[in-house]
C-alpha cells in the first residue's frame, strides 16, 4: 500500500487581512471653515428666535429642526460619521429621535403646549 501524503509548503505566507481599514479623504480646511460658518449662522437664527419673543409651538417648530440639522452636521463632519459605517448613523439618529421624544413627553407633562 502506498501512503498518500500531502505536502505543505511552509514558505507560503498567510493570507493578507481582508478587514483593512477603509481610508477616506478628510475634508479640507476650507470645508471645515464653511461648516463652522453654517453652524454659526444656524446659531444666530436660534438666538434671534428669542429676540422676537416667539412662544410655544412656533418656537419649537423653528428650534427643533435647527437642532437636528446642527446635530447632523457636527456628527457627520466633525465626528467623521459621514465616512463611517451606516450602523453608526442609525445609532446616532435613533439617539436623536429618542431625545426629541423624551423632550416632547416632558413638555406635555408640564403642559407646555
C-alpha positions as CSV (number, residue, x, y, z in Angstrom):
1,X,0.0,0.0,0.0
2,X,1.2,3.4,-0.8
3,X,0.8,6.2,1.5
4,X,-0.7,9.3,0.0
5,X,0.9,12.2,1.7
6,X,0.0,15.8,1.4
7,X,2.8,18.3,1.0
8,X,2.6,21.6,2.7
9,X,4.9,24.4,1.8
10,X,6.0,26.3,4.9
11,X,7.1,29.3,2.9
12,X,3.5,30.3,1.9
13,X,2.6,33.5,3.7
14,X,-0.7,33.6,5.5
15,X,-3.5,35.4,3.6
16,X,-3.5,39.1,4.0
17,X,-6.0,40.5,6.4
18,X,-9.1,41.3,4.4
19,X,-10.5,43.7,7.0
20,X,-8.2,46.5,6.4
21,X,-9.4,49.9,7.5
22,X,-11.0,51.9,4.7
23,X,-9.2,55.1,4.1
24,X,-11.2,58.2,3.3
25,X,-10.1,61.6,2.4
26,X,-10.6,64.2,5.1
27,X,-12.3,67.4,4.2
28,X,-10.1,70.4,3.5
29,X,-9.5,73.2,6.0
30,X,-11.7,75.4,3.8
31,X,-14.5,72.9,4.1
32,X,-14.3,73.0,7.9
33,X,-14.4,76.8,7.8
34,X,-17.5,76.7,5.7
35,X,-19.1,74.2,8.0
36,X,-18.3,76.4,11.0
37,X,-19.8,79.4,9.2
38,X,-23.0,77.4,8.6
39,X,-23.2,76.3,12.2
40,X,-22.6,79.9,13.3
41,X,-25.5,81.1,11.0
42,X,-27.8,78.5,12.5
43,X,-26.8,79.5,16.0
44,X,-27.6,83.1,15.1
45,X,-31.0,82.1,13.9
46,X,-31.6,80.3,17.1
47,X,-30.6,83.4,19.1
48,X,-32.8,85.6,17.0
49,X,-35.9,83.5,17.8
50,X,-35.6,84.7,21.4
51,X,-35.4,88.4,20.3
52,X,-38.7,88.1,18.5
53,X,-40.3,86.6,21.6
54,X,-41.9,83.6,19.9
55,X,-44.0,81.3,22.1
56,X,-44.7,77.6,22.4
57,X,-45.3,75.7,19.3
58,X,-43.8,78.3,16.9
59,X,-40.6,78.4,18.9
60,X,-40.3,74.6,18.8
61,X,-41.2,74.4,15.1
62,X,-38.1,76.6,14.5
63,X,-35.7,75.3,17.1
64,X,-36.1,71.5,16.8
65,X,-35.3,71.3,13.0
66,X,-32.4,73.6,13.5
67,X,-31.2,71.4,16.3
68,X,-31.5,68.3,14.2
69,X,-29.6,69.9,11.3
70,X,-26.8,71.1,13.5
71,X,-26.5,67.7,15.1
72,X,-26.3,66.1,11.7
73,X,-23.6,68.5,10.5
74,X,-21.5,68.1,13.7
75,X,-21.8,64.3,13.8
76,X,-21.3,64.0,10.1
77,X,-18.2,66.1,9.6
78,X,-16.5,66.8,13.0
79,X,-17.1,63.3,14.3
80,X,-16.5,61.8,10.8
81,X,-19.8,59.9,10.9
82,X,-20.3,60.7,7.3
83,X,-17.3,58.4,6.5
84,X,-18.1,55.6,8.9
85,X,-20.4,52.6,8.8
86,X,-24.1,53.3,8.3
87,X,-24.7,51.4,11.6
88,X,-23.2,54.3,13.5
89,X,-25.5,56.7,11.6
90,X,-28.5,54.6,12.6
91,X,-27.4,54.6,16.2
92,X,-26.9,58.4,16.3
93,X,-30.2,59.1,14.6
94,X,-32.0,56.7,16.9
95,X,-30.5,58.6,19.9
96,X,-31.6,61.9,18.4
97,X,-35.2,60.7,17.9
98,X,-35.3,59.2,21.4
99,X,-34.1,62.6,22.9
100,X,-36.7,64.5,20.9
101,X,-39.5,62.1,22.0
102,X,-38.4,62.4,25.7
103,X,-38.3,66.2,25.4
104,X,-41.8,66.2,23.8
105,X,-43.1,64.0,26.6
106,X,-41.6,66.2,29.3
107,X,-43.1,69.3,27.7
108,X,-46.5,67.5,27.5
109,X,-46.3,66.5,31.2
110,X,-45.6,70.1,32.2
111,X,-48.4,71.4,30.0
112,X,-46.1,73.4,27.8
113,X,-48.3,73.0,24.7
